[in-house]
Amino acid sequence: MSVNQCAACGAIVPQYDIVNAVSDGYDDRLLCTGCFNREMARRTGLDDFAEIRFKPVRLPDANGVVHEFHFRSLLFGDKLSLEAFDSTSEEEPSGYRFQIIGDPLSDQFVLLGKLIEKMRRLLAVVHVREGDLGLQIADETVRGRIEWDGIEDSRRPCVVIDGRRVEWDELGRMLMTFEGWQFKLEVCDPSDEI
């Protein structure tokens, strides 16, 4: 697992617990989420904001595979982002990721409950399955996340569907099953329900 050092407090933290922050008077700095949230709270006057650290939870997907999800909260002014991600997705664009946005002064345990409900709903749906021709679209709807393919100097995307990385060419091959059909591509914020 990749780790980084926080430029503010010096803590050594996992990659998923670091934020690349840019602010007045500083170059880019890597801050742990705790230092990032304290700085944001100070800048926005949210003296009552208290970050809560949630323990990982284990949830099964529609195929019965259990995934361990880590959480992080990020304060963005008058909004709090609570994020959950599969522990396999700490460094590369794969694995499930979920996000919900809320009021930073609201009960964060209520926000966590809403996020876990969303996670359970989305984990219960299968969009792709293995078939005779390899990975296939299970129904007529595919939901996923757009990611960078990870190749330096590349501008090609890959997608993550059902928590698994799918290369752009592979997605195109799966779509050929529907040659002649119409489609609708809709891009949504990670916190939106799709």
Wavefront OBJ file of the C-alpha trace (Angstrom):
o trace
v 0.000 0.000 0.000
v 1.313 3.422 -0.979
v 1.733 6.000 1.799
v 2.384 9.742 1.912
v 3.472 12.218 4.552
v 1.191 15.100 5.517
v 2.891 18.469 4.928
v 1.122 19.991 7.956
v 1.313 17.444 10.787
v 3.946 15.052 9.401
v 1.762 11.967 9.789
v 2.411 9.040 7.464
v -0.966 8.089 6.011
v -2.277 5.741 3.303
v -2.806 7.141 -0.198
v -6.596 7.208 0.268
v -6.238 9.495 3.306
v -4.338 12.270 1.516
v -5.541 15.387 -0.329
v -3.496 17.454 -2.785
v -4.314 20.955 -1.521
v -3.582 24.245 -3.259
v -4.110 27.472 -1.324
v -2.934 31.070 -1.186
v 0.650 31.431 -0.037
v 1.478 27.742 -0.469
v 2.602 25.520 -3.292
v 0.735 22.262 -3.785
v 0.743 20.413 -0.468
v -0.230 16.887 0.458
v -2.427 17.070 3.548
v -3.985 14.245 5.520
v -7.775 14.513 5.534
v -7.740 15.633 9.182
v -5.446 18.601 8.461
v -7.343 19.410 5.263
v -10.674 19.464 7.127
v -9.264 21.581 9.981
v -7.893 24.103 7.474
v -11.218 24.212 5.591
v -13.166 24.637 8.852
v -10.883 27.510 9.901
v -11.162 29.222 6.497
v -14.957 28.940 6.383
v -15.592 29.799 10.046
v -17.104 26.391 10.889
v -15.802 26.318 14.446
v -18.356 23.636 15.395
v -17.177 21.149 12.755
v -15.792 17.945 14.206
v -14.506 15.243 11.904
v -15.597 11.721 12.788
v -13.487 8.749 11.709
v -15.626 5.780 10.713
v -14.378 2.214 10.905
v -14.413 0.151 7.703
v -17.517 -1.940 6.961
v -17.866 -5.139 4.974
v -20.783 -5.453 2.530
v -21.585 -8.122 -0.076
v -22.246 -7.357 -3.723
v -24.979 -9.022 -5.814
v -22.720 -12.043 -6.424
v -22.095 -12.579 -2.693
v -18.521 -11.259 -2.815
v -17.792 -9.304 0.370
v -15.977 -5.975 -0.017
v -14.349 -3.950 2.756
v -15.129 -0.247 2.477
v -13.073 2.545 4.003
v -14.555 5.982 4.634
v -13.272 9.518 4.495
v -14.988 12.835 4.929
v -13.883 16.019 3.222
v -15.122 19.464 4.130
v -15.735 21.729 1.136
v -16.931 24.989 2.645
v -20.643 24.620 3.313
v -20.723 20.968 2.120
v -19.391 17.753 3.603
v -18.499 14.900 1.275
v -18.624 11.441 2.830
v -16.945 8.881 0.598
v -16.651 5.103 0.747
v -14.320 3.035 -1.367
v -13.480 -0.597 -1.744
v -10.156 -1.354 -0.063
v -8.900 -2.774 -3.375
v -9.210 0.675 -4.985
v -6.672 2.553 -2.867
v -4.176 3.062 -5.677
v -5.673 2.126 -9.022
v -8.924 2.925 -10.813
v -10.853 -0.155 -9.783
v -13.247 -1.151 -7.090
v -16.462 0.360 -5.888
v -16.622 4.001 -4.779
v -19.597 5.845 -3.352
v -20.175 9.435 -2.239
v -22.880 11.432 -0.546
v -22.982 15.186 0.151
v -24.440 16.721 3.289
v -24.420 19.652 5.678
v -21.140 19.756 7.639
v -22.940 20.569 10.902
v -25.519 17.796 10.563
v -25.255 14.457 12.365
v -22.502 12.619 10.500
v -23.841 9.237 11.678
v -27.126 9.992 9.884
v -25.122 10.856 6.763
v -23.199 7.574 7.152
v -26.501 5.677 7.396
v -27.723 7.277 4.160
v -24.446 6.411 2.435
v -24.614 2.773 3.551
v -28.232 2.550 2.298
v -27.057 3.890 -1.075
v -24.168 1.415 -1.122
v -26.454 -1.548 -0.414
v -28.874 -0.486 -3.176
v -26.138 -0.114 -5.766
v -24.213 -3.232 -4.708
v -27.383 -5.309 -5.236
v -27.449 -4.579 -8.997
v -25.446 -6.474 -11.630
v -24.625 -4.583 -14.831
v -22.110 -6.937 -16.447
v -21.632 -10.712 -16.355
v -19.303 -13.274 -17.857
v -20.775 -14.870 -20.995
v -19.655 -17.090 -23.852
v -18.022 -14.076 -25.503
v -16.380 -12.754 -22.327
v -17.759 -9.866 -20.304
v -21.275 -8.898 -21.446
v -23.862 -6.287 -20.517
v -26.363 -8.087 -18.254
v -29.379 -5.947 -19.111
v -29.902 -2.858 -21.215
v -28.545 -0.408 -18.635
v -24.930 -0.007 -17.540
v -23.859 2.259 -14.691
v -20.277 2.905 -13.728
v -17.525 5.408 -13.121
v -15.157 7.011 -15.627
v -11.465 6.778 -14.710
v -8.100 7.472 -16.313
v -6.535 4.355 -17.814
v -3.355 4.907 -15.768
v -0.982 5.072 -18.720
v 1.286 8.117 -18.526
v 0.602 10.710 -21.254
v -2.591 8.843 -22.175
v -5.899 10.597 -22.577
v -7.923 7.377 -22.820
v -10.502 6.545 -20.226
v -11.389 3.262 -18.709
v -14.577 2.626 -16.764
v -15.370 0.812 -13.536
v -18.553 -1.250 -13.686
v -19.722 -3.442 -10.795
v -16.454 -2.663 -9.046
v -14.288 -4.007 -11.857
v -12.085 -2.099 -14.254
v -13.196 -2.320 -17.888
v -10.922 -1.011 -20.615
v -12.454 1.330 -23.203
v -12.010 -1.192 -26.029
v -13.689 -3.907 -23.953
v -16.669 -1.624 -23.294
v -16.906 -1.011 -27.050
v -16.867 -4.757 -27.699
v -19.692 -5.262 -25.177
v -21.735 -2.517 -26.863
v -21.469 -4.259 -30.242
v -24.069 -6.747 -28.968
v -26.499 -3.840 -29.377
v -25.397 -2.752 -32.849
v -28.144 -0.623 -34.434
v -29.745 0.248 -31.091
v -29.928 3.795 -29.737
v -28.223 4.865 -26.518
v -28.201 7.701 -24.036
v -24.964 8.682 -22.317
v -25.565 10.731 -19.195
v -22.678 11.917 -17.004
v -23.508 12.562 -13.329
v -21.708 13.864 -10.259
v -20.300 11.038 -8.075
v -22.708 11.965 -5.278
v -25.815 11.682 -7.504
v -27.990 8.593 -7.409
v -28.027 6.954 -10.840
l 1 2 3 4 5 6 7 8 9 10 11 12 13 14 15 16 17 18 19 20 21 22 23 24 25 26 27 28 29 30 31 32 33 34 35 36 37 38 39 40 41 42 43 44 45 46 47 48 49 50 51 52 53 54 55 56 57 58 59 60 61 62 63 64 65 66 67 68 69 70 71 72 73 74 75 76 77 78 79 80 81 82 83 84 85 86 87 88 89 90 91 92 93 94 95 96 97 98 99 100 101 102 103 104 105 106 107 108 109 110 111 112 113 114 115 116 117 118 119 120 121 122 123 124 125 126 127 128 129 130 131 132 133 134 135 136 137 138 139 140 141 142 143 144 145 146 147 148 149 150 151 152 153 154 155 156 157 158 159 160 161 162 163 164 165 166 167 168 169 170 171 172 173 174 175 176 177 178 179 180 181 182 183 184 185 186 187 188 189 190 191 192 193 194
